[in-house]
């Protein structure tokens, strides 16, 4: 049991898990901000279009309503959240590639044998495939 707890402790304290936890907390707080924005600012405008008394409430039988204004607010909330997540992921991906050498810019590690055309190490003086002597250029 002690080994299991030590393994769990090592897993939980890894950087990736802690980063994920922080991301979830910040995402939930940001989600609350976007929800408040759509419900408190955008939804009154949407309901105002449908009329002051009902908004976008469509009455059906038995005193029930279809709350079209609430649905439109939820759709706008989703679009705003998806767009913000897209922008954040784009920024994170850009930061992850900063400082990394592109494969095209990396120095070559192989060269072609002029006799058999096979790939050989760049420092080779003799081809391991055809045993030809490679002259330095």
Long-range contacts (C-beta under 8 A, 24 or more apart in sequence): 30-81, 30-84, 31-81, 34-77, 34-80, 34-81, 34-84, 35-77, 37-80, 38-73, 38-74, 38-76, 38-77, 38-80, 39-73, 39-77, 42-73, 42-76, 43-69, 43-70, 43-72, 43-73, 46-72, 46-73
